[in-house]
Amino acid sequence: MNPTLLLHLIDDAAVFPPGNAPLRRAVAEHRRHRSSSYAAAIGPLLVPVADAATIADLAADRSLAVGLIARPGTPRQVIEEGVALLRVDPTVRVSGLELGWVPQWRAFDVAGIPLTLEVPRGPDHDRALDDVAQARAAALPAQVKFRTGATPTWPWPTERELAEFITGAVSRGLPFKLTGGLHHLLRADHDGGRPEHGLLNVLLATQRAVTEPNRVDEVESVLAERDPLAVVPVLERWKPAQIEAVRSAFTAYGCCGVTDPLTELDAMGLLPADLATDLPHPDER
């Protein structure tokens, strides 16, 4: 597989469920990831905006790139105080801020930091997409995000629902991120029947949405595909322009175990050998 497809694809969400790593350990492990053979595939460490002060202390005098996360419902004051604290920290580089979409999000004082707005379900879904698209048209640095895994308050989104989000974002020219649930490469049921979307399915589905706009049925079919022979050979034939188009649309996703998808790629013979050198062996994970 062309390594460009993986460039900064996997944001490190180790501190979030189900990983729940303590911040100190997450920072130390993230630094190991960033100095490893597979560092090019890893994005910033995602941390709760409420923990900004702790992150500043843990960074000490060593540079650390973070993405700040404000889950839907986080008070505006908490968001703005966290951003204000880290914007003047010389060692912490805030690569972006992710927060739940609300109509008044433009009023937040976030110092021009690139924003990712988590799109809700229900009647505000399309409204949020339209709103962020208007913001981008006005040169505001913003993209959208959707949750692909189940939580106690968020049922697992079906292939149809995820397809509608992807096609909705792409048709509006909106780059997007995903969060939660992309631990494996292919659509499957895990751990007693728990459904999970697949990373390779999402990459291919994004390409279909880019080349065949508003074909929700086609994108849904790709997301439901479980046969690697129907997915992998297509991705391996992509030319640089196709990879660029896909990654311009699907910018990154958060994963609490960043080596999980990489070890699966390696097991399938899809990871370039130079990237795989430092991956943990199965008995080390």
Summary of the structure (lengths in Angstrom):
residues: 285
radius of gyration: 18.2
end to end distance: 23.7
largest distance: 50.8
contacts: 911
relative contact order: 0.14
helix: 45%
strand: 20%
